[in-house]
Amino acid sequence: MTRTPKRISPTLWIDHETARRQAAGLPTVPLGFGEARVPVLPDLANRMAEAADRAEYGPVAGVPALRDAAAGYWQRRGIPAETELVIAGPGTKPLLYALLHAIGGPIAIPRPSWVSYAAQAALIGIAAVPVPVPPGTGGIPIAPQLDAAAQRARAAGAPLRAVILTLPDNPTGSHASPEDVLQVCDVAERHDLLLICDEIYRDLIHDPDAHLLSPGEVAPNRTVVTTGLSKNLALGGWRIGVARFPHNTRGRTLRDRVLSVASEVWSAPAHPVQLAAAWAFTEPAQVRDRIAASRRLHAAVARATSHLLARHDIAHRRPAAGFYLYPNFDAHRDRLTGVRVSTSADLAALLLERYGIATLPGTAFGENDHRLTLRLATSGLYGTSAEQLSALEHPNPAKLPWIERSLQALDRALADLIGPPSVHVDKKSPAQTAAGP
């Protein structure tokens, strides 16, 4: 069976492989690549077009208008932010890489976590220590286990310098409770750890009234927060992100180190994109409305997929943010062993080759081989640009023909692989809960 090659990021590989299959006319359900997949807001496109003649490099840290708008964005969310301590880059991914390069030393990451955290640490040559996440959620380590990991690292003479958090989380589609965040912040205080909080999905929490507590609120003097417009406004290809640094000597020193890396790697983000992003970060009505519509779409299709998984008694966390689900097939291991599936990579390969269901295995996110976990990205089901626009406006997008067909294909594949679904699923079905860290 085909395996994800190690030479490129697994997320990009599955996107390329999905496109290759579709171009070859092979039926494929695109649940692998985590792209938001909604059309660009016309007002944003117009603003970038108006700035197309701005071809100068500009400041390495980004244009003042963007940094000021980003600071305001964080301030409205209760996170202290100063314009001088904001850096813009060509996406949060290179900002995180530059940040890890500037920090050096071992870092802690959640297990599971986004594919690039550990990969970037490996490229830089620093250790990434995985720590399990609390049951039923994701994106932050279990506080007592983080504490133990920090103690072990110190005793070994290689103390942890930072911990990466993801709020809300990729790959689980969940977000940590305020209590869990407070506990991790307490551990960071005791061990003097820098907190790096990736909040790229913050604006896509399904319940707009849900309370997300950021470490930037609790421990602003030891927290770097990153975000961008690739998820909330689906501008992944525009490559724009921002990072907020603490308002103290530590934060300024770290900012200067990141700027040094930036000056040698990307010089400055694209000027027209920065100017359009500056307008977006001020959150005018058009932007708020588009994000709200995107949030409703992501929630509706993720919930429909969650219900499908529950019918097949597949354990998973309830989707609470973004467009991800993280099902665990361990309860069906006996059935899957009969089709030569013993690892998550086996399972992902079988689903792709036999059924045309494109997913990513849990191993891509740092899971142990023996756990039969997958990440599903439901945003791939939205279709063409015109279909995406229809989905944004539809009261029940999961019932649109092109989305429903994909869900039916997934339903058939699961039925063939692990048996027919349950006739009835109670609202409190155990299949709707996490399988544990």
C-alpha positions in Angstrom: 0.0 0.0 0.0 1.1 3.6 -0.7 2.7 5.3 2.2 3.2 9.1 2.8 6.8 9.9 1.8 9.0 11.7 4.3 10.5 14.2 1.8 7.6 16.6 2.0 5.0 17.5 4.7 2.3 14.9 4.9 -0.4 17.5 4.6 1.0 18.8 1.3 1.6 15.2 0.1 -2.0 14.2 0.6 -3.1 17.4 -1.2 -0.9 16.6 -4.2 -2.0 12.9 -4.2 -5.7 13.9 -4.0 -5.2 16.2 -7.0 -3.3 13.5 -8.9 -6.1 11.0 -8.4 -8.8 13.4 -9.3 -7.0 14.5 -12.5 -6.7 10.8 -13.4 -10.4 10.4 -13.0 -10.2 8.3 -9.9 -13.1 8.8 -7.4 -11.7 10.5 -4.4 -13.2 11.9 -1.2 -10.9 14.7 -0.2 -10.6 14.5 3.6 -6.8 14.9 3.9 -5.7 18.5 3.4 -6.6 21.1 6.0 -7.4 24.1 3.7 -10.4 26.2 4.6 -11.9 26.0 1.0 -14.2 29.0 0.9 -14.0 31.8 -1.8 -11.9 34.9 -1.2 -14.0 37.7 0.2 -14.4 40.2 -2.8 -13.6 43.2 -0.6 -10.3 41.6 0.3 -9.5 40.8 -3.3 -10.3 44.3 -4.4 -8.1 45.8 -1.7 -5.1 43.7 -2.7 -5.7 44.6 -6.4 -5.7 48.3 -5.5 -2.3 47.8 -3.8 -0.8 45.7 -6.6 1.6 48.5 -7.6 3.2 48.5 -4.1 6.2 46.4 -5.1 8.7 47.7 -2.5 10.0 45.3 0.2 9.0 47.4 3.2 10.1 46.8 6.8 11.2 43.3 7.8 8.7 43.3 10.6 5.9 44.2 8.3 4.2 47.5 7.5 3.1 49.5 10.5 -0.6 49.5 9.4 -0.7 45.7 9.6 1.2 45.4 12.8 -1.1 48.0 14.4 -4.2 46.3 13.2 -3.0 42.9 14.5 -2.2 44.4 17.9 -5.8 45.8 18.0 -7.1 42.3 17.0 -5.4 40.8 20.1 -6.3 43.6 22.4 -10.0 43.1 21.6 -9.6 39.5 22.8 -8.0 40.5 26.1 -4.4 39.9 25.0 -2.0 42.8 25.7 -0.3 43.7 22.4 2.0 46.5 21.3 2.6 47.4 17.6 6.3 47.4 18.1 6.2 43.8 19.4 4.2 42.4 16.4 6.0 40.8 13.5 4.3 39.9 10.2 5.6 37.1 8.0 4.6 35.0 4.9 2.3 32.8 7.0 2.5 31.5 10.5 4.5 28.5 9.4 7.7 30.4 8.7 7.1 32.6 11.8 7.0 29.5 13.9 10.2 28.2 12.3 12.0 31.4 12.9 10.7 31.4 16.5 12.0 27.9 17.2 15.3 28.8 15.6 15.6 31.9 17.8 14.7 29.9 21.0 16.8 26.9 20.4 16.9 24.1 23.0 14.4 21.4 23.7 10.7 22.2 23.4 7.6 20.3 24.5 4.7 19.7 22.0 1.3 18.1 22.5 0.8 14.5 21.3 -1.0 14.5 18.8 -0.1 17.9 17.3 0.2 19.7 13.9 2.6 17.9 11.7 5.1 20.8 11.3 6.0 21.4 15.0 8.2 18.3 15.4 9.3 18.5 11.7 10.6 22.1 12.1 12.4 21.2 15.4 14.1 18.4 13.6 15.2 20.7 10.7 16.6 23.1 13.3 18.3 20.3 15.2 16.5 20.7 18.5 14.5 18.1 20.5 10.7 18.1 20.4 9.4 16.3 23.5 5.8 14.9 23.0 3.4 15.1 25.9 -0.1 13.6 25.8 -3.1 15.8 25.7 -6.0 15.7 28.2 -8.8 13.2 27.5 -11.5 14.6 25.4 -9.6 17.6 24.1 -6.4 18.5 22.3 -3.9 21.2 21.6 -2.2 21.4 25.0 -0.3 18.8 27.1 -1.6 17.2 30.3 -0.2 19.6 32.9 1.2 17.0 35.4 2.9 15.1 32.5 4.4 18.4 31.2 5.7 19.1 34.7 7.3 15.6 34.8 8.8 16.1 31.3 10.3 19.4 32.4 11.8 17.8 35.5 13.3 15.0 33.5 14.8 17.3 31.0 16.3 19.5 33.7 17.8 16.5 35.5 19.3 15.3 32.2 21.0 18.7 31.7 18.9 19.8 28.8 16.0 21.8 30.3 13.0 22.6 28.2 12.8 26.1 26.9 9.3 26.3 25.6 6.0 24.5 25.0 3.8 24.8 21.9 0.1 25.0 22.4 -2.6 25.0 19.7 -5.9 26.7 20.6 -8.2 25.5 19.0 -6.5 22.3 17.9 -5.4 20.7 14.7 -5.7 17.7 14.4 -8.5 17.0 16.9 -10.9 19.9 16.1 -11.3 20.6 19.8 -10.2 23.3 22.2 -8.8 23.2 25.7 -10.8 24.2 28.7 -9.8 27.3 30.7 -8.9 25.0 33.6 -6.4 23.1 31.5 -4.9 26.3 30.1 -4.5 27.6 33.6 -2.7 24.5 34.8 -0.3 24.5 31.8 0.4 28.2 32.5 1.2 27.3 36.1 3.7 24.6 35.0 5.3 27.1 32.6 5.7 29.6 35.4 7.4 27.0 37.7 9.8 25.9 35.0 10.3 29.3 33.3 9.0 28.0 30.0 8.1 30.2 27.1 4.6 29.5 25.8 4.1 29.6 22.1 0.3 29.6 21.3 -0.8 28.9 17.8 -4.3 30.5 17.5 -4.8 30.2 13.8 -8.2 28.6 14.3 -9.4 30.9 17.1 -12.1 32.6 15.0 -13.6 29.3 13.9 -14.9 28.0 17.2 -18.3 26.6 16.4 -20.1 28.1 19.4 -19.5 31.8 19.2 -20.4 32.1 22.9 -17.8 29.5 24.0 -15.0 30.8 26.2 -11.5 30.3 24.9 -8.9 31.3 27.4 -5.6 32.2 25.8 -2.3 31.9 27.6 -1.7 35.4 26.3 -4.4 36.6 28.8 -3.1 34.5 31.7 0.7 34.8 31.2 1.3 37.6 28.7 4.9 38.1 29.8 5.9 34.6 28.8 3.6 34.0 25.8 4.1 34.4 22.1 0.8 34.2 20.1 0.6 33.5 16.4 -2.3 33.8 14.0 -3.1 34.6 10.4 -5.8 34.7 7.8 -5.4 31.3 6.2 -8.2 29.6 8.2 -10.7 32.2 9.2 -10.7 33.9 5.8 -9.3 31.0 3.7 -6.3 32.9 2.5 -3.8 30.1 2.8 -2.2 30.9 -0.6 -1.8 34.6 0.2 0.8 33.6 2.9 0.3 36.1 5.7 0.7 35.6 9.4 1.5 37.6 12.5 3.2 37.0 15.8 2.8 38.9 19.1 5.7 39.0 21.5 5.7 39.8 25.3 6.1 43.4 26.4 9.3 42.9 28.4 13.1 42.4 27.8 12.6 38.7 27.0 10.0 39.5 24.4 12.1 42.2 22.8 15.1 40.0 22.7 13.2 37.2 21.1 11.5 39.6 18.6 15.0 40.8 17.5 16.2 37.3 17.0 13.2 36.4 14.9 13.7 39.6 12.9 17.3 38.6 12.3 16.1 35.2 10.9 13.4 36.9 8.8 15.8 39.4 7.3 17.9 36.5 5.9 15.1 34.2 4.9 12.0 36.1 3.6 13.0 39.8 3.8 9.4 41.0 4.1 5.9 39.6 3.4 4.3 40.6 0.0 3.4 44.3 0.3 -0.1 44.2 -1.4 -1.1 41.2 0.8 0.0 43.1 3.9 -2.2 46.1 3.1 -5.2 43.9 2.4 -4.5 42.0 5.7 -4.3 45.2 7.6 -7.8 46.0 6.6 -9.0 42.5 7.5 -7.5 42.6 11.0 -9.5 45.7 11.8 -12.5 43.4 11.5 -15.0 45.5 9.5 -18.6 44.2 9.1 -17.8 42.4 5.8 -15.0 40.4 7.4 -17.0 39.5 10.5 -19.9 38.4 8.4 -17.7 36.2 6.2 -16.0 34.6 9.2 -19.4 33.9 10.8 -20.7 32.2 7.6 -17.5 30.2 7.3 -17.8 29.1 11.0 -21.4 27.9 10.4 -20.4 26.0 7.3 -17.5 24.3 9.0 -19.6 23.4 12.0 -22.5 22.0 9.9 -20.3 19.6 7.8 -18.1 18.6 10.7 -21.2 17.7 12.7 -22.7 15.7 9.9 -19.4 13.8 9.6 -19.3 13.3 13.4 -22.8 11.8 13.3 -21.7 9.4 10.5 -18.8 8.3 12.6 -21.0 7.8 15.6 -23.4 5.6 13.6 -20.4 3.3 12.9 -19.4 3.3 16.6 -16.1 5.0 15.8 -14.7 6.9 18.8 -13.9 10.6 18.3 -14.0 14.0 20.0 -17.0 16.1 19.2 -16.0 18.7 16.7 -15.8 22.1 18.4 -13.8 24.3 16.1 -12.5 24.4 12.6 -13.1 21.5 10.2 -11.3 18.5 11.7 -12.2 15.2 13.3 -9.8 12.7 14.8 -11.5 9.3 14.9 -10.0 6.3 16.6 -10.6 2.8 15.1 -9.0 0.8 18.0 -12.3 -0.7 18.9 -12.5 -2.3 15.4 -8.9 -3.6 15.5 -10.0 -7.3 15.2 -12.0 -6.6 12.0 -9.2 -4.5 10.6 -6.5 -7.0 11.3 -8.2 -9.3 8.9 -7.5 -6.8 6.1 -3.8 -6.3 7.2 -4.3 -3.1 9.1 -2.2 -2.8 12.2 -1.1 0.8 12.1 -2.7 4.1 11.3 -0.6 4.4 8.2 -2.0 1.0 7.1 -5.5 2.3 7.6 -5.0 5.5 5.8 -3.4 3.7 2.9 -6.2 1.1 2.7 -8.9 3.8 2.7 -7.2 5.7 -0.1 -6.4 2.8 -2.4 -9.5 0.6 -1.9 -12.2 3.3 -1.4 -10.7 6.6 -2.6 -11.0 8.1 0.9 -8.1 10.5 1.4 -7.2 11.0 5.1 -4.0 11.4 7.1 -2.8 8.8 9.6 -2.3 9.7 13.3 1.4 9.0 12.9 1.7 12.2 10.9 0.7 14.0 14.1 3.1 12.2 16.4 0.9 9.3 17.5 2.3 5.9 18.2 2.0 3.4 15.3 -0.3 1.1 17.2 -3.1 3.7 17.6 -5.5 3.5 14.7 -6.2 7.2 14.5 -6.9 9.3 11.5 -7.4 13.0 10.8 -10.3 14.0 8.6 -10.5 17.5 7.2 -14.1 18.1 6.1 -13.4 21.4 4.4 -12.3 19.4 1.3 -15.9 18.4 0.7 -17.1 22.0 -0.2 -16.5 21.6 -4.0 -15.6 24.2 -6.6 -15.6 27.9 -6.0 -19.2 28.3 -7.1 -20.2 25.3 -4.9 -18.3 26.7 -2.0 -20.2 30.0 -2.3 -23.5 28.0 -2.3 -22.4 26.0 0.7 -21.6 29.3 2.6 -25.2 30.5 2.0 -27.1 27.2 2.4 -29.0 26.6 5.7 -28.0 22.9 5.7 -24.9 22.5 3.6 -24.4 18.8 4.4 -27.5 18.1 2.3 -26.0 19.8 -0.8 -25.6 17.0 -3.5 -21.8 17.2 -3.8 -21.2 17.2 -0.1 -23.8 14.5 0.6 -22.3 12.3 -2.1 -18.9 12.4 -0.4 -20.4 11.6 3.0 -22.3 8.7 1.4 -19.1 7.4 -0.1 -17.4 7.6 3.3 -20.4 5.8 4.9 -20.2 3.0 2.3 -16.5 2.6 2.9 -16.8 2.3 6.6 -19.7 -0.1 6.3 -17.6 -2.4 4.0 -14.5 -2.0 6.2 -15.9 -2.5 9.7 -19.5 -3.6 9.2 -22.9 -1.9 8.8 -23.7 1.1 11.0 -25.9 1.1 14.0 -29.6 1.8 13.4 -29.8 4.2 16.3 -27.2 6.3 18.1 -28.1 7.8 21.4 -27.0 11.4 21.9 -24.7 10.3 24.7 -23.1 7.5 22.6 -19.6 6.6 23.8 -18.6 6.8 20.1 -18.8 10.6 20.5 -16.1 10.7 23.1 -12.4 10.7 22.8 -10.5 7.4 23.1 -8.0 9.0 25.5 -4.5 10.4 25.1 
